[in-house]
Amino acid sequence: MSDRPEPAAIPQSSPGRDYQSHQAEIDAALRRALDSGWYILGPEVRAFEAEFASYLGLREGVGVASGTDAVELALRALGVGPGDAVYSVSHTAVATVVGVERTGAIPVLVDVDDATYTLDPASLAAAIAADPRPGGARPAAVVVVHLYGQPAAMTEVMSIARTAGLFVVEDCAQAHGARCDDRLAATWGDIAAFSFYPTKNLGALGDGGLVATDDAGLAARARELRQYGWRDRYVSAVAGMNSRLDELQAAVLRAKLPHLDEDNARRRAIAARYDARLGESVLGTPAVGPGVEHVFHQYVIRTRYRDNLMAWLHQRGISTAIHYPVPVHMQPAYAGRLPQVVELPVTERIATEIVSLPIFPSLSDHEVDRVVEAVLEWAQGIPRIEAGLGHAS
Ligand SMILES: *Cc1c(COP(=O)(O)O)cnc(C)c1O
């Protein structure tokens, strides 16, 4: 037994520590919302919708209960439903595909780019060309995911979608404040979906989501749908649902929104610190596309010996995660059930190679350096692993 204290464990994400770094403001906001006596769709939600829409430079924000609901409501506001096909990626949070299916539409999943891990425009174009009626449905929309905090190749995606007459929904659940060519994620397509799950770049202290758009008609439809289809109170103009953002979450989000850009800058600084030391190693560090301002929801590296690396880090008190270990089209709930129009070789390969290192705004430089040291020490043992000798732990 050594008498030196064990170094503290390093989590992969830490909503608790992120809360503590803005605690006074969040507590005051919660107090205000509690004291108001109004807990659903009140002044905090209205103010947050306006403030977040203004941050995005869009006219409309509609607060909803989750990011999954935001994907569903964005599509339903566009009129997408049964009989329609919706293109998206298999390399995403399963929530993206849940949102699509909940509309009654059929998801058609395409491959991602091998360097950026976002939707591969060539695979989308190939899927559109390969089958005019995938699963017997009429192609209606694309849900493009800005994965890990990096906007997808939107110039190409928009051009392919417009040529094919498809609506474009941006899944911005990992991309609050991300930009490409000085344009914010959420401002390319017809409508965007956000999640405020606690670990997201803008996270609540519970569930939350938002639909953002410049189109007042789409926003009005999303507003009706989120509350029983009501146009006027107690009059359901359309068949809706219940998906409301609550006042407490909206108050928390209002307290955190003014810090979003600085929190994202901190994530970028952490990523740069990782890049500076790991970029020289054999590990695949994240590729950032030209003109992209990445917000590093995740910092994802790549190695054929991923499971070995995760175990090594785990032994040293460093938590990692895989986003995502099983592509959606290979999950038990979906395998063999979705129309497979194109092959997904990149998606299937990277699922076995990717690993997300710790990253969150309150992660310290010292902790980043500890992760780096541990990864580099592990990398020195790769020849042993390749020789089938395992890794000295
Ligand atoms: C988190 C996430 C969602 C879903 O958000 P919830 O609020 O958990 O429903 C959707 N898409 C992506 C890409 C996500 O990361």
The ligand as a Gaussian input file, in Angstrom:
#p B3LYP/6-31G(d) Opt

LIG

0 1
 C      -29.400000      14.123000     -26.795000
 C      -29.739000      13.968000     -28.214000
 C      -31.074000      13.916000     -28.658000
 C      -32.246000      13.747000     -27.744000
 O      -32.399000      14.579000     -26.718000
 P      -33.256000      14.164000     -25.417000
 O      -33.430000      15.508000     -24.776000
 O      -32.425000      13.221000     -24.620000
 O      -34.546000      13.590000     -25.860000
 C      -31.330000      13.883000     -30.018000
 N      -30.329000      13.892000     -30.905000
 C      -29.040000      13.913000     -30.529000
 C      -27.981000      13.942000     -31.588000
 C      -28.696000      13.945000     -29.176000
 O      -27.407000      13.967000     -28.824000

